[in-house]
Amino acid sequence: MSALPSHARVVIIGGGAVGASALYHLAKAGWTDCVLLEKNELTAGSTWHAAGNVPTFSSSWSIMNMQRYSASLYRELGVLVDYPMNYHVTGSIRLGHSKERLQEFKRVVGMGRYQGMDLDILSPDEMRGRYPFLETHDLTGALYDPYDGDIDPAQLTQALAKGARDMGAKIFRFCPATGARREGEEWVISTPEGEIRCEKVVNAAGYYAREVGKWFGREVPMMVMSHQYILFEEIPELAAWSKEAGHKLPLLRDVDSSYYLRQEKTGMNLGPYERNCKAHWVTPDDPMPDDFSFQLFPDDLDRLEWYLNDAVERVPILGTAGLSRMINGPIPYAPDGNPLIGPMPGVPNAFEACVFTFGICQAGGAGKVLAEWVTEGETEWDMWSCDPRRYTRFAADKDYCIAKGMEIYGHEYAMHFPKHAWPAGRDRKLSPIHDRIKALGGQFKPYNGWERAMWYAKPGDDLSEEATQTWNREGPWRPRIEAECRAVTETAGILDLPGFSRFRVKGEGATAWLSSLITGKVPKPGRIGLAYFADDKGRIVTEMSVMMLDEDFFFLITAATAQWHDFEWLAKHLPDNAAFTIEDVTDSFSCQILSGPNSRAILAEVSDADLSKGWLTHQPAQIAGRWCQLVRVSFAGELGWEIHTKIEDTAAIFDAVWAAGQKHGLKPFGMEALDSLRIEKGYRAWKGDLSTDYTILQGGLDRFVDWTKPDFKGKPALEQERQQGVTKRFVLLTVDAGECDAPYMSTLWHGGKVVGETTSGNWGYRVGKSIALGMLSADLTVPGTEIEVEIYGDRFKAIVQPDGPLFDPNNERLRA
Ligand SMILES: Cc1cc2nc3c(=O)[nH]c(=O)nc-3n(C[C@H](O)[C@H](O)[C@H](O)COP(=O)(O)OP(=O)(O)OC[C@H]3O[C@@H](n4cnc5c(N)ncnc54)[C@H](O)[C@@H]3O)c2cc1C
């Protein structure tokens, strides 16, 4: 082995499938001066013992994209890098036991087809045609994925490593990274072979990522589960069938029973995600060893007994097979089960590509995404679902990670229904008036850990988990949400909104700097406005409200979940020697949304404010003897104010407003009602309607672009796009929907062709219609055009609406 170089452009720590793919993709991008450090042999972590399944299925658009890319890379990788590999594309059958499961499959089929994959739904007869040993009497249907298969994870890693080496990248095995420190603009990584300096560093240390993260002052939110699969001996009937058919059986996933069953040579491999699951290395009597290379946990067959029996009933020939071997290995979990790929929060020039629960099928796509982050600072696809900044500090708490990891693992194949709130790891951050909201019937969901009321239940409402197991609009919540919307429209509603992210920017030059970053005009002191931040390609990075207090002094207010993402965007663009400061003051403030025609009368009773001040103004005021900032905006599209308070004054101010509001018909309303109200106004939501998958102009945000400014970030790209004309464009659609409104990424059809996709959908109670926001081929955006929306497999008529709000198009109620 050659000596460790003293310098490299990038150092990757960890040589599993993901680290190797990251190195391969960096080299492919021309960054060949990169070094991978592996403390043992390549694949020594989770990779060597992985079952190697390569599904494309995901109910997440971005993760499906990543897995689709992996599968297509793996098909050609052996030839590309001249490294033969065992990769069997067998197809897979995913069994459905219920109507809801079939709806989920139909939605995924729609997304898959949009991404160019020919996924399909099978009837029980068709399943038996592909899988003759299957019991189908209790099944409603199945999803067939012709691209699914299995790969040898070690060969995959070696192939990626060879490809990277051939392009000039270097791999050092048996060379652990032992620490990292920052010197000037460089990282210095220490190893027993000496130190290596680099511009950028990647933590790809798999289940050791938390330990590696600590060197950078980063607490990686993760935990480690034990995951097992059972290998069976030859099944003569299967061997005979396979020989005659000339191929293997498709992989079977019984997702409602929670296992996969795969043909392994002439035997089988059963891999359950058991409810009675086990975390490892979480208690003092089970410490994480310094080195676990190529090791396994002891077998634990008892945990899998129910799944084994279930699989034997499903595929009876399995009952004739002898058990040959068990594999029980460590598998890391982030609190939502998705990996961490992207910038390491708060740490310059450091990145994460770790905590993969499905790192074999995702390695290919993850390497591409990671390499884009490193070389370009942005990614082709919006990858928020895997962005490390989606978690903030609270999520690093070990107990939280354990509770969420156990929950996700035990429900690995569960359906994620829109009205269901997963119970583990809750109540991490509570509003100062949480108890009052709860007493009023609040049904909560967390946003960046903050519990917010989604809707308010009344005594007798069915609040069981079972009631939430539906994709339908109808449910115990529906009449309550409708009543909440009515209160906001007819009298007044109040919504407790803890955790609104908030940054204070102050000092000379701050206004000019902001203007250089946003596409539009900076509001004048005393005013508030929406600001859009574009990247150099003109794509939508984020949206913030700018509350201008004075020249060079303002608050930027943004989504709770955007807290670290948006702060980093600002910090990254801070000029050297800036005379102004940016401070994250999220935890010091809280907010109430008071909205509805009676809100002025309510505030008049409790505040000293000048309530004649118009829309988009703000002013300091006193309520109950406490300071607050009254901001004349309403995401609900009615007359209204946001009441921003110091966190410690929230309760007193809420109590005063609440008491005064009673005779004015004030009711609490939740996030569900707010979402319904905002969609009627065509207001976009972050990371649905607003993402880097779209440019500012595609997003229909032209009115927030000030072309007269000499320059702003993204301007050249947007100017070019304006000259060439946008190809797809934001639209508001009314939909003749059935029982369900259009979820994110529902396909839009016209004349039998795919013409766009939805970015959000909901029922609008004020207009009595199902509404979808989406992106449509620009030639079809003429108001009145009839198209179709595919919702859970069925197509529904939709009409393109004029550009502007559907409800109160002239904003008269807002300005009242
Ligand atoms: C039983 C089982 C079955 C599975 N089946 C599948 C499957 O069918 N499909 C699928 O997609 N996924 C599967 N997985 C998950 C899959 O194994 C992992 O997601 C994947 O291997 C993660 O790859 P990685 O490169 O991120 O991490 P790892 O493979 O764990 O690699 C991390 C590497 O970093 C090295 N390292 C750690 N610390 C240092 C340091 N300080 N310096 C240098 N090197 C360091 C380690 O030695 C290790 O080699 C399975 C997991 C288990 C346990």
The ligand as an ORCA input file, in Angstrom:
! r2SCAN-3c Opt
* xyz 0 1
  C     -29.043     -8.154      8.503
  C     -29.069     -6.945      7.630
  C     -29.605     -7.044      6.374
  C     -29.657     -5.917      5.542
  N     -30.193     -6.029      4.300
  C     -30.246     -4.954      3.481
  C     -30.785     -5.061      2.180
  O     -31.248     -6.121      1.777
  N     -30.816     -3.933      1.394
  C     -30.337     -2.745      1.828
  O     -30.413     -1.764      1.082
  N     -29.821     -2.625      3.064
  C     -29.752     -3.691      3.898
  N     -29.215     -3.581      5.152
  C     -28.695     -2.279      5.568
  C     -27.289     -2.078      5.006
  O     -26.464     -3.102      5.440
  C     -26.714     -0.746      5.460
  O     -27.650      0.274      5.308
  C     -25.491     -0.404      4.632
  O     -24.582     -1.453      4.639
  C     -24.861      0.851      5.160
  O     -23.686      1.109      4.425
  P     -22.690      2.238      4.911
  O     -21.613      2.308      3.927
  O     -23.463      3.454      5.222
  O     -22.187      1.729      6.336
  P     -21.209      0.530      6.722
  O     -21.294     -0.610      5.804
  O     -21.442      0.239      8.169
  O     -19.788      1.163      6.513
  C     -19.221      2.085      7.400
  C     -17.741      1.808      7.408
  O     -17.090      2.808      8.162
  C     -15.980      2.208      8.780
  N     -15.562      3.080      9.864
  C     -16.205      3.358     11.014
  N     -15.499      4.204     11.758
  C     -14.379      4.484     11.056
  C     -13.236      5.293     11.317
  N     -13.106      5.975     12.460
  N     -12.265      5.355     10.390
  C     -12.368      4.667      9.223
  N     -13.414      3.856      8.965
  C     -14.411      3.787      9.851
  C     -16.510      0.860      9.214
  O     -15.457     -0.052      9.444
  C     -17.390      0.482      8.043
  O     -16.714     -0.317      7.110
  C     -29.160     -4.676      5.999
  C     -28.620     -4.601      7.282
  C     -28.584     -5.710      8.100
  C     -28.036     -5.580      9.473
*
